[in-house]
């Protein structure tokens, strides 16, 4: 390669390492002194099973991208998320990816972030520097506290033979700020790009869409990797496994399943806090906790309701709830609930349907199931659906979610009140196993206004955090707009005449 700067053995090493540009696992096995005496890896024969699997999946992704480019198609970004218990080698895994891309694809860029500045400076980036020091090409790196850059002789050697520009060739620790998320932007690479999030559960949601902007260059080597103990049952990392799970290569790793791990710590956590505790879920099983701070409905209550068999109560009223779609990405949803049973009659979802079409779907549901009450959310386009149905002589109850709550001491508006009734209902209820419904119910946060009233997070704010509109959950919540009488409460009256009956009925009893 560069005659004046690199020794022949160095040139050979360059060629060898460049041959691993499509094979991160091969690089890791070759570059580090696995099993060699008098090294930190003397007692280790290679990556752990979960690390090998992830590195192999990255290799397969690159090879598939190469095939796409060969056939004139655009290569895809790989998004990889791992939720895990403690001590599985997360930071080491991120270090290997950083060093592999730097070593095998000159002019590539690696951005490394973590949940806090302290984590980034004291744990994540020192781990990268440690593995760079152990690497077979350790002399390629120039170190400082927040970056690794190529040595000057290496830059000159590559420029002389390949023309590679070193402008964006580095591994950089990058801080972020939720107050100024756009300050995190501004880095690109036409050769290869990796954004690595350590303890990703704690990285603010405002940073994630900014990070997405790093990947505008359509290269075959683009990786967004988020790895963490799953401490927060909301936010963007949570959505990697729930609302956005189809966009991410995601897996959950139980710390006890990892080879070479000492299980004493895990056993102590389980013994101290209990098998079903949130501590065990997060620190051992790699599962999200059941409920986070300011989360209106906890995941545990939702999961329990999904697992619970439907309650057989023949006297319970059948109620239909309709949440019309407002925006292009939203869906219109029709929900059915028989007292504590929301799982026996399937929910219906419709995308891109007109007011008239949705009204027709609702009408068919009314004729088929003959509900005791039909609630339609009447804000926005929902008002048009209500009008069409009423014009066709259907008995419809229009729900104004932004209106005043019946319990004005507790709730800021009617929408929050309906969701509050859902939350109170869940511990004895049954839900269908619909992923979108579960994610929707766990999505909104809550706060209190100056009057001390509970206020549910608006849909618009949820979308800014990266959450989808909770269409399924809103349809269910609408069924709690008002109390509906039991069908067996008044002798001689038919179910059809029980619509919108305001008699007292303990639907939670």
Secondary structure, DSSP 8 states (H G I E B T S, - for coil): --TTTS-HHHHHHHHHHHTTTT-HHHHHHHHS-TT-TTSTTTT--S--HHHHHHHHHHHHHHHHHHHHHHTT-----EEEEEEE-SSS-HHHHHHHHHHHHHHHSTT-EEEEEESSHHHIIIIIHHHHHHHHHHSTTGGGEEEETTEEEE-HHHHHHHHHHT----TT-EEEE----STTGGGG-----SS-EEEEEETGGGS-HHHHHHHHGGG-S--S-EEEEEEE----SSSHHHHTTTTTGGGSEEEEE-GGGSTT--THHHHHHHHHH-TTSHHHIIIII----S--TTBSS-HHHHHHHHHS-----TTS-EEEEEE---STT-EEEEEEEETTB-SSS--EEEES--HHHHHHHHHHHHHHH--SEEEEE-STTHHHHHHHHHHTT---EEE-TTS--SSTTTBSSHHHHHHHHHHHHHTT-B----HHHHHHHHH-BEEE-TTS-EEE--HHHHHHTT----HHHHHHHHTTSS----TTSSTT--GGGGTT------TT-
